[in-house]
Amino acid sequence: MIKVSQRHIVTLWHETQMGPMKRCNEAQAEFAEMMWALWKDMQPGIFDADQDDKWYHEKQDHKAMKEKE
């Protein structure tokens, strides 16, 4: 996947909200395409419930161990 700067994402989003209607529509199409690509790229990480549970329990175990000291 191509890396995109945070500045580019925010600027593109702003263009979807402000300016001439034609440019807003073009920016909306570009922004939507970019967001779908990001969403598809993140799927394994977002919906990996086992990994989320593991992370949560490790965090809680670490917290509990600190409290015992």
MOHUDA-V29157 format. One line per field, one symbol per residue. phi: phi as a letter, one per 40 degrees, with the letter a starting at -180 (. if undefined). psi: psi as a letter, one per 20 degrees, with the letter a starting at -180 (. if undefined). A space follows every 50 residues. Layout:
phi=???
psi=???
//
This chain:
phi=.ccbccdcccccdcccbbhcdccdccccccccccccccccccddccbccc ccccccccccccccccccc
psi=qpppqhggggggghhihqaqgghggghgggggggghggghhighhgknhg gggggghgggggghhhhh.
//
